[in-house]
Amino acid sequence: MVHLVERSRQPGRNDPCPCGSGRKYKRCCLIHEAPRPQTRSHDVVLAEVHAADEVGDLEGALAILEESRPKLPDAQLHRLLVGRYLDLPLDRAELALREWWDAEHDRFSGGGLAHLLVEQGRKDEALAILNDSQGAEAWPEYWRLLALLRDETGEPEAAASAMELYTRLEPQNASAWMTLAEMQQRLGQIDRALLSLRRAGDAVPESIAPRAQRATMLAGEARWAEVRDAVESLLEGEYEDATLDMLRGLGDSLAQAYFVLGDFDAARHIWTGLLADRRDDVDVRYQLANLELQSGRYRQALLALEEYPDSGRVFRVLDVRLRATLALHEFDEATHVATQIEEMDESVPVRRLVAACRAGANREYAWALEQLEGLAPSRYGDLWHTIRLDCLARLGRWSDISAVLRGIEEPNEAVIISAALGAMAAGKLDLAQHLLGEMEDQQSMEARALNTLLGPLRQSKRASEARRQQQIDAADKQRWAAESRELRRQVRDLERHNAALADALARSEAAMERLLELVGVSVTGGMPADWEAQLLSIGERAHKDALHQELLGAEQRLRSMLGRECWDSLSEGARLSLREGEWLFEAVQGEDRDYGAALLEYARGLERAFKDAIFVPIRVRWERDPGPINLLQTEGLDPSLGPFARYVLVGGHLTLGSMAAAMDRMSDGRRRGVAIDLLRRQVKVDAWDERCLADWKRASDRLAIAADARNQPAHAGAVSREAVRYFRDLVLGTDGLLRALLV
């Protein structure tokens, strides 16, 4: 082998000339020596280089590679030449590589020269050389250096592309794969970064580092199922570079994966073991406390935080303590924790939240809602809105629940179930279904049971509404029949009255004829036209004067009973009906006579007065400024509010009974809705003014009695004077219904 090297070795340019002249070879025989024709192949050159390496002859290897470079261009030989140059002293290596790069600007010499410049801290010059280098092939280190330098200069995409080329040339370099994964992660190419880490692990099966980095990346992307599978596999294997801290970190990641995936027992087991080995690990202690909080073991959560150092200044620890103490109803301790939180951040109204929880526990739901007015703090938004939802459901304020639900991201299933049951009991089945839809676990026993119950409840409600509508239709038919009978009776009365008038007129004409005969007027040719017209006018005026005097007396009696203020506040139509009723009540005499006409006129006056004072202004305002029409149409399906809602929307018929039913619903403080709010605004009633609501409740009850009495003529043959006197007192008396309109 030595003989082969000595025979094939050509003197170096700076070696003594073999001719013995004492000069350097490049100054002597090399000038006159003709170039030798290349006869050696690639394999021969490799064999000579390896032979020189075995005897440690760096200069001989360099001479062989330098001689073959222009004659035998080959990527493998160029890589060997760059490697040999880098084994030289720094100044000599830089000179040789720069001469090569200046001559060819290829990526082999450029990569080697850049490597030397980077070691000297001349990174800008190295990057410039790498960018100016050209060629289809390159020394692998060229791409690695280019990737690192471009990454430092803020070109992450170009850096990642260069590092990918390097890993293709050096697929067994695990460090390069890990560096590439980091670059891809910064570019948001998570899947490619995970694949790169998998290739790094394949390159070094005995190392845990790339696999641990991959698990950390998966955890950062919240791909917890993959984290669980990866870490479980890692903890079962044995690796050369596994350290205690690395294994603890992997165990913590596995516990977090179990926690997110709902396996609380497994997560608790891991964190408890980690905390037993290192009790001063505050992160693990907090994770364990948070786990106990989420699993409903509030006392265990507080015990886990007892040894947390300086917990009064750590917001996340105070947060866990606050939630646990509130769940345990330890409100004094919760207030102390809330004070500490507000001292750290004055913008978070935590003490109001504690006060609302205390009020809710004491069943002071209205007071709890007052504490929760305004915007909810972002950190405690779910708890804030959950308490509001519970209080609204217990107060029966169903119309406000949908808005509160929109503010809850992770609803408390116990509160949702309680609110859904309350909505079902109140007949709010659509709201109950909406509440159940907010439950995260739709397959839980409670969710399935309540969803199954909704179907029969809907059928029962539809059947009940159908029956109520049938009853209302039947009542309307009876009322229309009664009104028809009353009209027919009035027609008969008018016919009798006209007959009586005709008889009286005939008697008057006969008397007039006798009078004319007495005064000597001849009637053989008939009464003169002017006399007849004059006498008829006198009779009509006399009849009108008598009727006017009777109506004026009826009006005076009404004004005396109601008072001037109440009488003047009534509309002309209401006064006309009341005056007609009073006249009929006094005109008809005899206990065996029918007083139904008087009762109907009183009822019409009462109906017109309430309609003009309360319901007509509501419809006028609605036509001028409509509100939520869809909600009002939905409320129109409620039998007690249906006629009123239809009257507001389309001007339907509105009876005393319909008005009484609507006012009865309005007087219930628990009731909410568009129709009820319209009534309350008209009569100026606050939903929390229980005394005023009680007064209107009494008025609605008496109005319902009046409605029933008003239907009496439709169901009985005759109405007695005593019945009309009772109805008259109900309408006009000192405590009559018309006086309620003055409130």
Long-range contacts (C-beta under 8 A, 24 or more apart in sequence): 1-51, 1-54, 1-55, 2-55, 4-48, 4-51, 5-48, 5-51, 5-52, 5-55, 5-57, 5-60, 8-48, 8-64, 9-52, 9-57, 9-60, 9-63, 9-64, 10-63, 10-64, 10-67, 11-63, 12-59, 12-62, 12-63, 15-59, 38-68, 38-71, 38-72, 40-68, 40-72, 42-72, 42-74, 42-76, 42-77, 45-72, 45-77, 46-76, 46-77, 49-77, 49-80, 58-84, 58-87, 58-88, 62-88, 75-108, 75-137, 78-106, 78-108, 78-137, 78-139, 79-108, 79-139, 79-140, 81-108, 82-108, 82-109, 82-111, 82-112, 82-139, 82-141, 85-112, 86-112, 86-115, 86-116, 90-116, 90-119, 90-120, 101-129, 101-133, 105-132, 105-133, 105-134, 106-133, 106-134, 106-135, 107-133, 107-134, 107-135, 107-137, 107-138, 107-139, 107-142, 108-135, 108-137, 108-138, 108-139, 108-142, 109-133, 110-142, 111-138, 111-139, 111-141, 111-142, 111-145, 112-139, 112-141, 114-142, 114-145, 114-146, 114-149, 115-141, 115-145, 118-145, 118-149, 123-149, 123-152, 127-153, 138-165, 138-169, 140-166, 140-169, 140-170, 141-166, 143-169, 144-170, 144-176, 147-179, 147-180, 147-183, 148-179, 151-183, 156-183, 156-186, 156-187, 157-187, 159-183, 160-184, 160-187, 160-189, 167-196, 167-199, 171-199, 171-203, 172-203, 173-203, 174-200, 174-201, 174-203, 174-204, 174-207, 174-209, 174-210, 175-200, 177-203, 177-210, 178-209, 178-210, 178-213, 181-210, 181-213, 181-214, 181-217, 185-217, 190-217, 190-221, 193-217, 194-218, 206-239, 206-240, 206-241, 207-239, 207-240, 207-241, 208-234, 208-237, 208-239, 208-241, 208-242, 208-246, 209-241, 209-246, 212-246, 212-249, 212-250, 215-250, 215-253, 216-249, 216-253, 219-253, 219-256, 219-257, 222-260, 224-256, 224-257, 224-260, 224-261, 225-257, 225-261, 227-253, 227-254, 227-256, 227-257, 228-254, 228-257, 228-258, 228-261, 231-257, 248-274, 248-277, 248-278, 252-283, 252-284, 252-287, 255-287, 256-287, 259-287, 259-291, 259-294, 264-291, 264-294, 264-295, 267-291, 268-292, 268-295, 279-307, 280-309, 282-308, 282-309, 286-316, 286-317, 286-320, 289-317, 289-320, 290-320, 293-320, 293-323, 293-324, 296-327, 298-323, 298-324, 298-325, 298-327, 298-328, 299-324, 299-328, 312-340, 313-344, 315-341, 315-344, 315-345, 318-344, 319-379, 322-350, 322-354, 323-383, 326-353, 326-354, 326-357, 326-383, 329-357, 329-361, 331-357, 331-358, 331-361, 347-377, 348-377, 348-379, 348-380, 349-374, 349-377, 350-377, 350-380, 353-377, 353-380, 353-383, 353-384, 353-387, 356-387, 356-391, 357-387, 360-387, 360-390, 360-391, 363-394, 365-390, 365-391, 365-394, 365-395, 366-391, 366-395, 366-688, 369-395, 376-407, 381-407, 381-408, 381-409, 382-408, 382-409, 382-410, 382-411, 382-412, 386-411, 386-412, 386-415, 389-415, 389-416, 389-419, 390-415, 390-418, 390-419, 392-419, 393-418, 393-419, 393-422, 393-423, 394-422, 395-670, 396-422, 396-426, 396-670, 396-671, 396-672, 397-670, 397-672, 398-423, 398-426, 398-428, 398-431, 398-672, 399-672, 399-673, 400-672, 401-431, 401-435, 402-431, 402-434, 405-434, 405-435, 405-438, 408-438, 410-440, 411-438, 411-439, 411-440, 413-439, 413-440, 413-441, 413-444, 413-446, 417-446, 417-450, 420-450, 421-450, 424-450, 424-453, 424-454, 424-457, 427-461, 429-454, 429-457, 429-458, 429-461, 465-637, 465-639, 468-639, 469-639, 472-639, 472-642, 475-657, 475-711, 478-711, 478-714, 478-715, 479-655, 479-711, 479-714, 481-714, 482-711, 482-713, 482-714, 482-715, 483-714, 485-713, 485-714, 486-596, 486-597, 486-600, 486-713, 486-714, 489-594, 489-596, 489-597, 490-597, 493-597, 501-543, 505-539, 508-535, 508-539, 509-535, 550-583, 550-586, 550-587, 551-579, 551-580, 551-583, 553-586, 554-579, 554-582, 554-583, 554-586, 555-579, 555-582, 557-582, 557-586, 558-582, 558-732, 561-732, 561-733, 562-732, 562-736, 562-738, 562-739, 565-742, 566-738, 566-739, 566-741, 566-742, 569-613, 569-741, 569-742, 570-605, 570-609, 570-612, 570-738, 571-608, 571-609, 571-612, 573-608, 573-612, 574-605, 574-606, 574-608, 574-609, 574-612, 575-605, 576-605, 577-601, 577-602, 577-604, 577-605, 577-608, 578-602, 578-605, 578-606, 578-609, 578-731, 578-732, 580-605, 581-605, 581-728, 582-728, 585-721, 585-724, 585-728, 591-720, 591-721, 593-718, 593-721, 594-717, 594-718, 594-719, 595-718, 595-719, 595-720, 595-721, 595-723, 595-724, 596-712, 596-713, 596-718, 596-719, 598-719, 598-724, 599-709, 599-710, 599-712, 599-713, 599-719, 599-723, 599-724, 599-727, 600-710, 600-713, 602-724, 602-727, 602-728, 602-731, 602-732, 603-656, 603-706, 603-709, 603-710, 603-727, 605-731, 606-656, 606-706, 606-731, 606-737, 606-738, 607-655, 607-656, 607-659, 607-710, 609-738, 609-741, 610-656, 610-659, 610-703, 610-737, 610-741, 611-654, 611-659, 613-741, 614-659, 614-679, 614-682, 614-683, 614-741, 615-644, 615-647, 615-654, 615-659, 617-682, 618-648, 618-678, 618-679, 618-682, 619-647, 619-648, 619-651, 622-648, 622-649, 622-678, 627-674, 627-678, 628-674, 631-673, 631-674, 632-674, 632-675, 635-673, 635-674, 635-675, 636-675, 640-664, 640-665, 641-665, 641-673, 641-675, 641-676, 644-675, 644-679, 645-675, 648-675, 648-678, 655-707, 656-703, 656-704, 656-706, 656-707, 656-710, 657-704, 657-707, 657-708, 659-703, 660-700, 660-701, 660-703, 660-704, 660-706, 660-707, 661-700, 661-704, 663-696, 663-699, 663-700, 663-703, 664-697, 664-700, 664-701, 664-704, 666-696, 666-700, 667-693, 667-694, 667-696, 667-697, 667-700, 668-693, 668-697, 669-693, 683-743, 695-740, 695-743, 696-740, 699-737, 699-740, 702-730, 702-737, 703-737, 705-730, 706-730, 706-731, 706-737
